[in-house]
Amino acid sequence: MDHYRDRIIARVDRMSPTLETLLAPRMTLAANGRLRGDHDMNPDDDDDTPVITLRAAAVLVPIVEHANGPTVLLTRRSDNLGNHAGQVAFPGGKIEPGETPREAALREADEEVGLKSSFVEVAGFLDSYETGTGFRILPVVGFVRPGFTLTVQDAEVAEVFEVPLSFLMNPENHERHSATWRGKKREYYAMPYNGHYIWGATAGMLKNMYDRIFAGE
C-alpha cells in the first residue's frame, strides 16, 4: 500500500455529481463509465425486474491512516433494521433534501458511529453504485486521522471493525459467490475477512475502488 494516498487522490473524481446526475437513467451513466451496480454481474436482471423509483444515498469509505498501514472502517448493520439487516456496510444513508452527497456521508458517519468530520479529509468520489433494492449510492472516499472516539448508534449498528486496505485491494480476495434471490440465481462479490462476510453492494463498491485506483499496481 505504498503511495496509496497519492494514487487515490489522482484517480477519484474530485467533484461530486449533482443529484440530477446521480439519479440519471442507467444507460446515460453507464455510457460515461460512471455507474456500477448489482447488475454488473447479473446483466439479465432487467428482463424481469419491476420498475422502481431510485433513491439517492451516499456512503463514507473511511480509510484510517494508521502508522502501520491504512485500514477501512466498516460496520455491521443491526439485525433489527428493515433494509439490509445484519449486513456489512459503510457508514451512510439517504441524501436528505438540500444536502450534498459529501454532507450526507459525513452526517451519517457521525450519526451511526460517532466519527466526527473534523477527523475526515474527503479525497473524492467513486462511481455511483445501483442496488437491486432501489438505491443509487455515491461512495465518498475519506482519509481518517487516528485518535477519534466512536459512539455507536445501537439501533442501527451492531458492530464496527477495520480491515486492512491491502486485503480489500488484493484481487485474490475478490471472490465470486451466488445465491437465489426472488427465485433467480444471482452472482455477487464477497470478501470474507476474519469472520466478517463482506459482500453485495459493499464488496461491489470496494471492487470498483480497486478497478479505478489499484488495478495493475
C-alpha positions as CSV (number, residue, x, y, z in Angstrom):
1,M,0.0,0.0,0.0
2,D,2.9,2.3,-0.7
3,H,1.8,5.7,-2.0
4,Y,-1.9,4.7,-1.6
5,R,-2.8,8.3,-0.8
6,D,-1.3,9.8,-4.0
7,R,-3.0,7.1,-6.1
8,I,-6.4,7.7,-4.6
9,I,-6.2,11.5,-4.9
10,A,-5.1,11.1,-8.5
11,R,-7.8,8.7,-9.6
12,V,-11.0,9.6,-7.7
13,D,-13.4,12.2,-9.0
14,R,-12.7,15.5,-7.3
15,M,-16.1,16.9,-8.0
16,S,-19.4,15.4,-6.8
17,P,-22.1,14.8,-9.3
18,T,-25.4,16.7,-8.9
19,L,-28.4,14.9,-7.5
20,E,-29.9,15.0,-11.0
21,T,-26.8,13.4,-12.5
22,L,-26.7,10.8,-9.7
23,L,-30.2,9.7,-10.5
24,A,-29.9,9.9,-14.3
25,P,-31.1,6.9,-16.4
26,R,-28.8,3.9,-16.1
27,M,-27.8,4.0,-19.8
28,T,-26.7,7.6,-19.5
29,L,-24.3,7.0,-16.6
30,A,-23.1,3.6,-18.0
31,A,-22.2,5.3,-21.3
32,N,-20.0,7.7,-19.4
33,G,-18.4,4.8,-17.4
34,R,-19.7,6.2,-14.1
35,L,-22.2,3.6,-12.9
36,R,-21.6,0.3,-11.3
37,G,-24.1,-2.0,-9.6
38,D,-25.6,-5.3,-8.8
39,H,-26.4,-5.6,-12.5
40,D,-22.7,-5.8,-13.4
41,M,-22.7,-9.5,-12.5
42,N,-26.3,-10.1,-13.4
43,P,-26.9,-8.5,-16.8
44,D,-30.2,-10.3,-17.3
45,D,-31.8,-8.8,-14.2
46,D,-33.6,-6.1,-16.3
47,D,-35.7,-8.8,-18.1
48,D,-37.9,-9.4,-15.0
49,T,-37.2,-6.6,-12.5
50,P,-40.1,-4.3,-11.9
51,V,-39.5,-0.6,-12.5
52,I,-38.6,1.1,-9.2
53,T,-38.1,4.7,-8.1
54,L,-34.4,5.1,-7.3
55,R,-33.4,6.8,-4.0
56,A,-30.2,8.8,-3.7
57,A,-27.8,7.8,-1.0
58,A,-24.1,8.4,0.0
59,V,-21.7,6.4,2.0
60,L,-18.3,7.2,3.5
61,V,-15.4,5.0,2.6
62,P,-13.3,5.8,5.7
63,I,-9.6,5.0,5.2
64,V,-8.0,5.1,8.6
65,E,-4.3,6.2,8.3
66,H,-2.6,4.1,11.0
67,A,1.1,4.3,11.3
68,N,1.4,0.6,10.5
69,G,-0.8,0.8,7.4
70,P,-4.2,2.0,6.2
71,T,-7.4,0.2,7.1
72,V,-11.0,0.6,6.0
73,L,-13.6,1.2,8.8
74,L,-16.8,-0.9,8.2
75,T,-20.0,-1.5,10.2
76,R,-22.3,-4.5,10.6
77,R,-25.8,-3.3,10.5
78,S,-28.3,-4.1,13.3
79,D,-30.3,-7.3,12.8
80,N,-33.5,-5.3,13.5
81,L,-33.3,-2.9,10.5
82,G,-35.8,-3.2,7.7
83,N,-33.2,-2.9,4.9
84,H,-30.0,-5.0,4.7
85,A,-30.2,-6.1,8.3
86,G,-27.1,-7.7,9.6
87,Q,-25.0,-6.9,6.5
88,V,-21.6,-5.3,6.5
89,A,-21.8,-1.8,5.2
90,F,-20.0,1.6,5.0
91,P,-21.4,4.3,7.2
92,G,-24.0,6.1,5.1
93,G,-27.6,6.5,4.2
94,K,-30.2,8.5,2.2
95,I,-29.3,12.0,1.0
96,E,-31.7,14.4,2.7
97,P,-33.3,17.4,0.8
98,G,-30.8,20.2,0.5
99,E,-27.7,18.0,1.2
100,T,-24.8,17.2,-1.0
101,P,-23.5,13.6,-1.1
102,R,-20.4,14.7,0.8
103,E,-22.6,16.3,3.6
104,A,-24.8,13.2,3.7
105,A,-21.9,10.8,4.0
106,L,-20.2,12.8,6.8
107,R,-23.5,13.3,8.7
108,E,-24.4,9.6,8.5
109,A,-20.9,8.6,9.7
110,D,-21.3,10.9,12.7
111,E,-24.9,9.7,13.5
112,E,-24.2,6.0,13.1
113,V,-20.8,5.6,14.7
114,G,-19.8,9.0,16.1
115,L,-17.0,9.6,13.6
116,K,-16.6,13.4,13.6
117,S,-16.0,15.2,10.3
118,S,-13.0,17.0,11.9
119,F,-11.1,13.7,11.6
120,V,-12.0,13.2,8.0
121,E,-10.3,14.6,4.9
122,V,-12.6,14.0,1.9
123,A,-10.4,12.8,-1.1
124,G,-13.1,12.5,-3.7
125,F,-15.8,10.2,-5.2
126,L,-16.0,6.8,-6.8
127,D,-18.6,5.7,-9.4
128,S,-22.1,5.6,-8.2
129,Y,-23.5,2.1,-7.4
130,E,-27.0,0.9,-8.0
131,T,-28.5,-1.8,-5.8
132,G,-31.3,-4.2,-6.6
133,T,-33.2,-2.7,-3.7
134,G,-33.6,0.7,-5.4
135,F,-30.7,2.8,-4.1
136,R,-28.2,4.8,-6.2
137,I,-25.3,5.2,-3.9
138,L,-22.3,7.6,-4.2
139,P,-19.2,6.4,-2.3
140,V,-17.3,9.3,-0.7
141,V,-13.7,8.4,-0.1
142,G,-12.2,10.0,3.0
143,F,-8.8,9.8,4.8
144,V,-9.4,9.5,8.6
145,R,-6.9,10.8,11.1
146,P,-6.4,8.3,14.0
147,G,-7.3,9.4,17.5
148,F,-11.1,9.5,17.1
149,T,-13.5,8.0,19.6
150,L,-16.6,6.2,18.3
151,T,-20.1,6.3,19.8
152,V,-22.1,3.6,18.1
153,Q,-25.9,4.1,17.4
154,D,-27.0,0.7,18.7
155,A,-30.4,0.9,16.9
156,E,-28.6,0.9,13.5
157,V,-25.1,-0.6,14.1
158,A,-24.3,-3.9,15.7
159,E,-20.5,-3.7,15.3
160,V,-17.7,-1.6,14.0
161,F,-14.4,-3.1,12.7
162,E,-11.5,-2.3,10.5
163,V,-10.0,-4.3,7.6
164,P,-6.5,-3.6,6.1
165,L,-6.8,-1.7,2.8
166,S,-4.2,-4.1,1.4
167,F,-6.5,-7.0,1.9
168,L,-9.5,-5.3,0.3
169,M,-7.5,-4.1,-2.7
170,N,-6.0,-7.5,-3.4
171,P,-7.8,-9.1,-6.3
172,E,-7.1,-12.6,-4.9
173,N,-9.6,-11.8,-2.1
174,H,-12.4,-10.7,-4.6
175,E,-14.4,-13.9,-4.6
176,R,-17.5,-14.5,-6.8
177,H,-20.4,-16.0,-4.9
178,S,-24.0,-16.8,-5.8
179,A,-27.4,-17.1,-4.1
180,T,-31.0,-17.3,-5.1
181,W,-33.0,-14.1,-4.8
182,R,-36.6,-13.5,-6.0
183,G,-36.5,-17.0,-7.4
184,K,-33.4,-16.4,-9.6
185,K,-29.7,-17.2,-9.2
186,R,-27.7,-14.1,-8.8
187,E,-23.9,-13.6,-8.5
188,Y,-22.1,-11.1,-6.3
189,Y,-18.7,-10.2,-5.0
190,A,-17.6,-11.3,-1.5
191,M,-14.5,-10.6,0.6
192,P,-14.7,-12.7,3.7
193,Y,-12.3,-11.4,6.4
194,N,-11.7,-12.7,9.9
195,G,-15.2,-13.9,10.5
196,H,-16.9,-11.0,8.7
197,Y,-18.8,-11.6,5.4
198,I,-18.3,-8.5,3.3
199,W,-20.5,-8.9,0.2
200,G,-23.1,-7.4,-2.1
201,A,-23.1,-3.6,-2.6
202,T,-20.2,-3.0,-0.1
203,A,-18.0,-5.6,-1.8
204,G,-19.1,-4.2,-5.2
205,M,-18.1,-0.7,-4.3
206,L,-14.7,-2.0,-3.0
207,K,-14.2,-3.8,-6.2
208,N,-14.9,-0.6,-8.1
209,M,-12.4,1.2,-5.9
210,Y,-9.8,-1.5,-6.8
211,D,-10.6,-1.3,-10.6
212,R,-10.3,2.5,-10.6
213,I,-7.3,3.0,-8.4
214,F,-5.2,-0.1,-7.8
215,A,-5.7,-2.4,-10.8
216,G,-2.3,-3.1,-12.4
217,E,-0.3,-1.9,-9.4
